[in-house]
Amino acid sequence: MSPRSFALVLPVALAGCVTVEAPGPTSPQSAGPVCKAEVVQDRIGQPATAELGAELLRLSGARSLRWGPPDSMWTMDFRPDRLNVRYDRAMRITEISCG
């Protein structure tokens, strides 16, 4: 491979090694948005809808939302900026927590 060809291929090859993260805290100890589930506990029992999910996200200050369908398993990774919302077969919210 000629040096010119190598110079053209190298940036493309290295692009596969780059990890892109959303802006914000890089560790649980970092300052920044943190989930506050206690402020939305009054929404338990309400229908699980996309509109309510957006409201829960906004009110809790969380950066992401994870819905938990009935009888489902979740990964145990902890994210202080994530709001977890579980619901039952009737699509009613049964639990709201952070992590």
N, C-alpha and C positions, 0 to 999 in steps of 0.2 A: 504494500500500500504506500502510495506516495505521501510525503509530508503534508501536501495540500489536502488530499483526501482525508487523511487522519485528522487534520484540524477541523474539517467539516463534520466528521462523524463523532468526534470526542464529546462535544456538547450534548448531542442527542443521547449518547450512551450514558453520560453522567446524569442526565435528567431523570433516569429511572432510579437513581439513588437518593433523590431528594424527598424529604417528608414535609408536607405542608400542613400546618395546624391552624385552626381558627384563632384569631386574635383573642387574647385574654390570659388568664392565669395559667401558668405551666405546672403548678403543683398545688396540692391542697393548702399549703402554707402561704401561697401567694395571695396578695391583696386582690380583690376584684369581686365580681358577682358571685354570690353564694345563695343557694336555695333556702327559702324560708317557708317551709310547709305549714307552719303553725298559723300563718295568716289566711290560709285557704281551707282549713278544716271544716268550715261551715258548708262547703260544697259537697261533702260526703252525702250520698243519697240522691244526688241530682243525676240526670241522664248524662252519660259519657258522649259528648259531641265534640266535633272539631272546634266549634265556637267556644265551648266551655274550656277546652284544652288551651286555646290561645289566651283566654282570660286567666286561667290558672298560671300559665307561664309568665304572663305580664305581672300579675299580682305577687307571685312568689319571688320574683327576681331571678329565677333560674334561667340558665342559658339553653337547656334542652329539656324535652319532655319525653318520657317513656311510658307508653300505655301497657298495662298488664291484663291481657284477656283472662277469662276464667280458666282454671286448671293449667296455667302456663308456668314454665320455669324461666327464671332470669339468670343472667350471669351475675356473679357476685362482685364484679368490679365496682369500686366506690368512686363516684364523681360528685364532689360537693356542689357542683353547679347544675345537677340534673334533678328534675322533679319526676317521681314515679307515681303513676296513677293506676290503681287496680280497679277493675269493674267486674260485675257478676253477669250471669247469663241474660238478665233482664236489661243489660246495658246501664246499670246504676253504679255509680262510683262507690266503692267499698273501703278504699284506703288511699291516703295521700301521704307520701313520704319523700325524703330527699335521699340522694345517693345514686 
